[in-house]
Amino acid sequence: MPTRVRSFAPGPSILPDDVLTEYQASVEHYADTGLGILELGHRSGQFEQLYNTTVERLRALIGVPAGYELLLLHGGARFQFTMLPANHLGPDAVADYLVTGHFGAAAAAEAAVYGYVNIAASTHSDGYLRLPSPAEASFTPTARYVHYTSNNTEMGTQFKQPPGIPASAWLACDASSDLLTRPFDIARHGLIYATSHKNLGTAGIALVVIRADLLEPVRQLPPFLSYLTHAQAGSRFNTPPISAIFVLSLMAGWTIQQGGVAAMDTLSTAKSQLLYRTIDDSDFYTGLADRDSRSKVNVTFALPTAELEDEFQADAARQGLVGLWGYRKVGHLRASLFNAISLDAVGELVEFMAHFARAKRRRLPRHVAGGGARVPR
C-alpha cells in the first residue's frame, strides 16, 4: 500500500500535502514564539494575529457581506443543532425544518426541545435518496426561520439553490460538507454553520456566519449557549482550539492559492462527473441518489451483493484507496470528494472500479449482474 493513501472518507477529510508539511513544522516552532502551535497561548499577540488572518481569509472566500459576524466555536456542527433553536426558537414560535437526511432529522428533534417544529417537507419515506420538490414543502406562514441541510453526506443529495421560504422567516443552513466547494449566497441566509473537518481542516470547530441582528437570543441563556457572548468575546469566551484554528487558516490559505471557491466549484463538477459517469455507464455499479438530487461532494453507490462491497473496500485499501464505506445506518459505498481530493485521485478510483468490475462480474449469476436490486427505497 502507498505510504500516503487516497482517502475518500466522509470526515475527517484528507489534508493537502502543503498543509500537512506546514502544520508539522509548526508543532515544534510556530512563528517567532519559541513555542509549538500546540503550546501557544490564546491571549498572545501571535494568536490574535492568527485568528484575525483566519477570519479575514474565510470572509473573503465565503463572500461574507457587511452586517454578518463570523464565529469559530466549540462543538462542531452537532452543537449548532441545539445552539440555533436555543437562541432563536421561543416557546411560542415555530421553526420549519426541511428533513432530507439523518442529520436534518436530528437537528429538528433537538430544536423541538425549545419550541414548535414543523417538518415542512421530508423525504424519509424515500430513504432520503431525493430532495423534496418546492410543491411538496408546506411552510408555516409565521415561521421564525427555515432550516435545511445544503448537502446530505449520508445518501449523497444536494440542494442546487437555497429553498424558497415564507417572507416572515430567514434561512438557517447546515453547510458542513459543501461550504467552500461552491459559491453560497450568504445574503439569502440569516445563519450558516459548518463543521471544520470536511473542507475546512480538521475536527474541533464549528464555523458560524450569522447576521448581526440575530446575535441577541430570544430567551435568557447560559453565557456559553449565546451567540452574542461569543461575538463579544471574539470567539474566545472559552479557550479556543488553537491547533484546529491554525489548520483552518492553512486550509483557507491553500484554497485561495488554488483559485478560491470558483476553482473548487469547477473541480467538484469535474470530479463528480467523472465518478458518476463511471457508475452510470456500468451494469455492475448503481448510484443510490436520484439523479436530479445528486451531490457533487458525496457520491453514493451500490454493488450487486454485500459481500462484493466488502471485497471492494478491502481490495481498494490494498491499492491505497480508503474511506469508501457508506453511512453506518445505510451501508453500501460512498466516495466523499472534498476539496483536498484531487482529480487524479478520482481518476485512480474509477480505474480501480473498472478493474474490479471486470474481475468480479464473471463470477455472478446473470440475474444479479447489476447492482440495481440492492438500492434501498
C-alpha positions as CSV (number, residue, x, y, z in Angstrom):
1,M,0.0,0.0,0.0
2,P,1.3,3.5,-0.8
3,T,2.5,5.4,2.3
4,R,0.2,8.3,1.5
5,V,-3.2,6.8,0.8
6,R,-6.1,8.4,-1.1
7,S,-8.8,8.9,1.5
8,F,-12.4,9.3,0.4
9,A,-13.7,9.3,3.9
10,P,-16.7,11.4,4.9
11,G,-14.6,13.1,7.6
12,P,-12.2,13.9,8.9
13,S,-11.1,14.6,5.4
14,I,-7.7,14.2,3.9
15,L,-5.5,17.3,4.0
16,P,-3.3,18.7,1.2
17,D,0.4,17.8,1.5
18,D,1.4,21.5,1.7
19,V,-0.9,22.0,4.7
20,L,0.4,18.9,6.4
21,T,4.0,20.0,5.9
22,E,3.5,23.5,7.3
23,Y,1.5,22.1,10.3
24,Q,4.2,19.6,11.1
25,A,6.8,22.3,11.2
26,S,4.7,24.4,13.4
27,V,4.4,21.7,16.1
28,E,7.9,22.4,17.1
29,H,8.3,26.0,16.1
30,Y,5.4,28.4,15.5
31,A,6.4,31.8,14.1
32,D,8.9,33.6,16.4
33,T,7.3,32.4,19.7
34,G,9.9,29.7,20.7
35,L,6.8,27.5,21.2
36,G,5.0,25.0,19.1
37,I,1.4,25.6,17.9
38,L,0.1,23.2,20.5
39,E,1.6,25.3,23.2
40,L,0.6,28.8,22.0
41,G,-1.4,30.9,24.4
42,H,-4.8,32.1,23.3
43,R,-4.2,35.6,24.8
44,S,-0.9,36.0,23.0
45,G,-0.3,38.5,20.2
46,Q,0.6,35.7,17.9
47,F,-2.8,34.0,18.3
48,E,-4.5,37.4,17.9
49,Q,-2.8,37.7,14.5
50,L,-3.6,34.1,13.6
51,Y,-7.2,34.5,14.5
52,N,-7.6,37.7,12.5
53,T,-5.8,36.2,9.5
54,T,-8.1,33.2,9.6
55,V,-11.3,35.2,9.8
56,E,-10.1,37.6,7.0
57,R,-9.4,34.6,4.7
58,L,-12.7,32.9,5.4
59,R,-14.7,36.1,5.0
60,A,-13.1,36.6,1.6
61,L,-13.5,33.0,0.5
62,I,-17.1,32.6,1.6
63,G,-18.1,36.1,0.5
64,V,-19.4,37.3,3.9
65,P,-21.1,40.7,3.4
66,A,-21.1,43.6,5.9
67,G,-23.5,43.1,8.7
68,Y,-22.6,39.5,9.4
69,E,-20.4,38.1,12.1
70,L,-18.1,35.1,11.6
71,L,-17.6,32.9,14.7
72,L,-15.3,30.0,15.4
73,L,-17.0,27.9,18.1
74,H,-16.5,24.6,20.0
75,G,-18.7,21.6,19.5
76,G,-18.7,21.1,15.7
77,A,-21.9,21.3,13.7
78,R,-23.8,19.0,16.1
79,F,-23.8,21.6,18.8
80,Q,-25.4,24.0,16.4
81,F,-28.4,21.7,16.3
82,T,-29.0,22.9,19.9
83,M,-27.5,26.4,19.8
84,L,-29.6,27.6,16.9
85,P,-33.0,26.9,18.4
86,A,-31.8,27.8,22.0
87,N,-31.1,31.3,20.6
88,H,-33.9,31.7,18.2
89,L,-36.9,29.4,18.8
90,G,-39.0,30.8,21.6
91,P,-41.7,28.6,23.3
92,D,-44.5,30.3,21.3
93,A,-42.6,30.4,18.0
94,V,-42.5,28.0,15.0
95,A,-39.4,26.9,13.1
96,D,-39.8,25.0,9.8
97,Y,-37.3,22.2,9.0
98,L,-36.7,20.5,5.7
99,V,-35.6,17.0,6.6
100,T,-33.6,15.5,3.8
101,G,-31.3,13.2,5.8
102,H,-30.4,11.7,9.2
103,F,-28.7,14.9,10.4
104,G,-31.5,17.1,9.4
105,A,-33.8,14.8,11.3
106,A,-31.5,15.1,14.4
107,A,-31.5,18.9,14.1
108,A,-35.3,19.0,14.0
109,A,-35.6,16.7,17.1
110,E,-33.2,18.9,19.1
111,A,-35.0,22.1,18.1
112,A,-38.3,20.6,19.4
113,V,-36.9,20.9,22.9
114,Y,-37.1,24.7,22.6
115,G,-40.3,25.4,20.6
116,Y,-42.6,24.1,18.0
117,V,-41.0,22.4,14.9
118,N,-43.0,22.0,11.7
119,I,-41.5,19.4,9.3
120,A,-42.2,21.4,6.2
121,A,-41.0,18.5,4.0
122,S,-39.3,15.2,4.5
123,T,-38.0,12.5,2.2
124,H,-37.6,9.9,4.9
125,S,-40.2,7.6,3.2
126,D,-37.9,7.5,0.1
127,G,-34.8,6.7,2.1
128,Y,-33.5,10.2,1.8
129,L,-32.5,9.4,-1.7
130,R,-34.0,12.5,-3.2
131,L,-34.8,16.1,-2.3
132,P,-38.4,17.4,-2.0
133,S,-39.8,19.5,-4.8
134,P,-40.9,23.0,-4.0
135,A,-44.5,21.9,-4.3
136,E,-44.0,19.3,-1.5
137,A,-43.0,21.9,1.1
138,S,-45.7,23.1,3.5
139,F,-44.2,26.1,5.2
140,T,-45.7,27.9,8.3
141,P,-46.6,31.5,7.2
142,T,-45.3,32.9,10.5
143,A,-42.2,30.7,10.8
144,R,-39.3,32.4,12.6
145,Y,-36.7,30.5,10.5
146,V,-36.4,27.6,8.0
147,H,-33.6,25.2,8.4
148,Y,-32.2,23.0,5.7
149,T,-29.0,20.9,5.1
150,S,-27.4,22.0,1.9
151,N,-25.6,18.7,1.2
152,N,-26.5,15.4,2.7
153,T,-23.4,13.3,3.2
154,E,-25.2,10.0,4.1
155,M,-27.2,9.4,0.9
156,G,-25.4,11.9,-1.4
157,T,-28.0,14.6,-2.2
158,Q,-27.5,18.3,-2.5
159,F,-29.6,21.5,-2.9
160,K,-28.5,23.3,-6.0
161,Q,-30.1,26.5,-4.7
162,P,-31.4,27.6,-1.3
163,P,-35.1,26.8,-0.9
164,G,-37.7,29.5,-1.2
165,I,-39.2,30.4,2.1
166,P,-42.0,32.5,3.7
167,A,-41.5,36.2,3.9
168,S,-41.6,36.1,7.7
169,A,-38.7,33.7,8.0
170,W,-34.9,33.7,7.5
171,L,-32.9,30.8,6.3
172,A,-30.6,28.7,8.5
173,C,-28.3,26.2,6.7
174,D,-26.1,23.4,7.8
175,A,-23.4,23.6,5.2
176,S,-21.0,21.3,6.8
177,S,-20.0,19.2,3.8
178,D,-20.2,21.7,0.9
179,L,-19.1,25.1,2.2
180,L,-16.1,26.2,0.1
181,T,-16.9,23.7,-2.6
182,R,-19.2,26.2,-4.4
183,P,-20.5,29.7,-4.0
184,F,-23.0,30.4,-1.3
185,D,-25.4,33.4,-1.4
186,I,-24.8,34.5,2.2
187,A,-27.2,37.4,2.0
188,R,-30.1,35.0,1.5
189,H,-29.4,33.4,4.8
190,G,-29.7,34.6,8.4
191,L,-27.2,31.9,9.7
192,I,-24.9,29.3,8.1
193,Y,-22.9,26.8,10.1
194,A,-20.4,24.2,9.2
195,T,-18.1,21.7,10.9
196,S,-14.4,22.1,10.2
197,H,-13.4,18.5,9.3
198,K,-14.7,18.3,5.7
199,N,-13.4,21.2,3.5
200,L,-12.1,23.5,6.3
201,G,-9.5,21.4,8.1
202,T,-9.7,19.0,11.0
203,A,-12.2,18.4,13.7
204,G,-12.8,20.7,16.6
205,I,-14.6,23.8,15.3
206,A,-18.0,25.0,14.1
207,L,-17.8,27.9,11.8
208,V,-20.9,30.1,12.1
209,V,-21.8,33.0,9.9
210,I,-24.6,35.0,11.5
211,R,-26.4,38.2,10.6
212,A,-25.6,40.8,13.3
213,D,-29.2,41.4,14.2
214,L,-29.6,37.7,15.1
215,L,-26.9,37.7,17.8
216,E,-29.3,38.6,20.6
217,P,-31.1,35.5,21.9
218,V,-34.8,35.3,22.3
219,R,-34.5,33.9,25.9
220,Q,-32.1,34.1,28.8
221,L,-29.4,31.6,28.2
222,P,-26.2,30.3,30.0
223,P,-23.5,32.5,28.5
224,F,-21.8,29.7,26.6
225,L,-25.0,29.0,24.7
226,S,-25.4,32.6,23.4
227,Y,-24.1,33.7,20.1
228,L,-23.9,37.2,21.5
229,T,-21.4,36.1,24.2
230,H,-19.1,34.5,21.6
231,A,-19.3,37.5,19.3
232,Q,-18.5,39.9,22.1
233,A,-15.6,37.7,23.2
234,G,-14.1,37.4,19.7
235,S,-14.7,33.6,19.8
236,R,-12.6,33.4,22.9
237,F,-15.1,33.2,25.7
238,N,-13.6,29.7,26.3
239,T,-10.1,28.7,25.4
240,P,-10.3,28.1,21.6
241,P,-8.9,25.0,19.9
242,I,-5.8,26.9,18.6
243,S,-4.3,24.0,16.7
244,A,-7.6,23.4,14.8
245,I,-7.8,27.1,14.0
246,F,-4.3,27.0,12.6
247,V,-5.2,24.1,10.3
248,L,-8.4,26.1,9.3
249,S,-6.2,29.1,8.5
250,L,-3.8,26.9,6.4
251,M,-6.7,25.3,4.5
252,A,-8.2,28.7,3.8
253,G,-4.9,29.9,2.5
254,W,-4.5,26.7,0.4
255,T,-8.0,27.2,-1.1
256,I,-7.1,30.8,-2.0
257,Q,-3.9,29.6,-3.7
258,Q,-6.0,27.0,-5.7
259,G,-8.1,29.8,-7.1
260,G,-10.8,30.1,-4.4
261,V,-14.3,28.9,-4.3
262,A,-14.9,29.3,-8.0
263,A,-12.0,27.0,-8.8
264,M,-13.2,24.5,-6.2
265,D,-16.7,24.5,-7.8
266,T,-15.2,23.7,-11.2
267,L,-13.1,20.9,-9.6
268,S,-16.1,19.5,-7.8
269,T,-18.0,19.3,-11.0
270,A,-15.2,17.6,-12.9
271,K,-14.6,15.0,-10.1
272,S,-18.2,14.1,-9.6
273,Q,-19.0,13.9,-13.3
274,L,-16.1,11.5,-13.8
275,L,-17.3,9.3,-11.0
276,Y,-21.0,9.4,-11.9
277,R,-20.2,8.6,-15.5
278,T,-18.3,5.5,-14.4
279,I,-21.3,4.4,-12.3
280,D,-23.9,5.2,-14.9
281,D,-22.1,3.5,-17.8
282,S,-21.7,0.3,-15.7
283,D,-24.1,-2.6,-15.3
284,F,-22.2,-3.5,-12.1
285,Y,-22.4,-0.3,-10.1
286,T,-25.7,1.5,-9.2
287,G,-26.0,5.1,-8.0
288,L,-28.1,5.5,-4.9
289,A,-29.4,9.1,-5.0
290,D,-31.9,10.2,-7.6
291,R,-30.1,11.8,-10.5
292,D,-31.9,15.2,-10.1
293,S,-30.8,15.3,-6.4
294,R,-27.2,14.1,-6.7
295,S,-24.4,15.7,-4.7
296,K,-21.2,16.8,-6.2
297,V,-19.5,16.2,-2.9
298,N,-20.6,12.7,-1.7
299,V,-21.2,10.1,-4.3
300,T,-23.1,7.0,-3.1
301,F,-23.4,3.7,-4.9
302,A,-24.1,0.0,-4.5
303,L,-22.7,-3.3,-5.8
304,P,-24.7,-6.4,-6.6
305,T,-24.1,-8.0,-3.2
306,A,-23.0,-7.0,0.3
307,E,-20.1,-9.5,0.0
308,L,-18.8,-7.7,-3.1
309,E,-19.0,-4.4,-1.3
310,D,-16.8,-5.8,1.5
311,E,-14.3,-7.1,-1.1
312,F,-14.4,-3.8,-3.0
313,Q,-13.3,-1.9,0.2
314,A,-10.6,-4.5,1.0
315,D,-9.2,-4.5,-2.5
316,A,-9.3,-0.7,-2.8
317,A,-7.5,-0.3,0.5
318,R,-4.7,-2.5,-0.8
319,Q,-4.4,-0.1,-3.7
320,G,-4.2,2.9,-1.3
321,L,-7.9,3.9,-1.8
322,V,-9.6,4.1,1.6
323,G,-12.6,5.5,3.4
324,L,-15.2,4.2,0.9
325,W,-17.6,2.9,3.5
326,G,-21.3,4.1,3.4
327,Y,-23.0,5.8,6.2
328,R,-23.4,3.5,9.2
329,K,-27.2,3.4,9.1
330,V,-27.3,2.8,5.4
331,G,-24.3,0.7,4.3
332,H,-23.2,0.4,0.7
333,L,-20.4,2.6,-0.6
334,R,-19.6,6.3,-0.7
335,A,-16.8,8.4,-2.1
336,S,-16.5,11.8,-0.5
337,L,-14.9,14.3,-2.9
338,F,-13.9,17.1,-0.5
339,N,-11.7,20.0,-1.8
340,A,-8.4,18.3,-0.9
341,I,-9.3,15.3,-3.1
342,S,-7.6,15.8,-6.4
343,L,-8.9,14.9,-9.9
344,D,-6.0,12.4,-10.2
345,A,-7.2,10.6,-7.0
346,V,-10.7,10.3,-8.5
347,G,-9.1,9.0,-11.7
348,E,-7.3,6.3,-9.7
349,L,-10.6,5.3,-8.1
350,V,-12.5,5.0,-11.4
351,E,-9.7,3.0,-12.8
352,F,-9.8,0.6,-9.9
353,M,-13.6,0.4,-10.2
354,A,-13.4,-0.6,-13.8
355,H,-10.8,-3.3,-13.0
356,F,-12.8,-4.6,-10.1
357,A,-16.0,-4.8,-12.1
358,R,-14.2,-6.8,-14.9
359,A,-12.7,-9.2,-12.4
360,K,-15.8,-9.9,-10.4
361,R,-18.7,-9.7,-12.9
362,R,-18.0,-13.1,-14.5
363,R,-18.4,-14.7,-11.1
364,L,-22.0,-13.5,-10.7
365,P,-25.2,-15.3,-11.8
366,R,-26.8,-13.3,-14.7
367,H,-29.8,-12.2,-12.6
368,V,-27.5,-10.3,-10.1
369,A,-25.0,-8.9,-12.7
370,G,-26.2,-5.4,-12.0
371,G,-26.4,-3.6,-8.7
372,G,-29.9,-2.1,-9.1
373,A,-31.8,-4.7,-7.0
374,R,-29.9,-3.7,-3.8
375,V,-30.7,0.1,-3.9
376,P,-32.6,0.9,-0.7
377,R,-36.0,2.5,-1.0
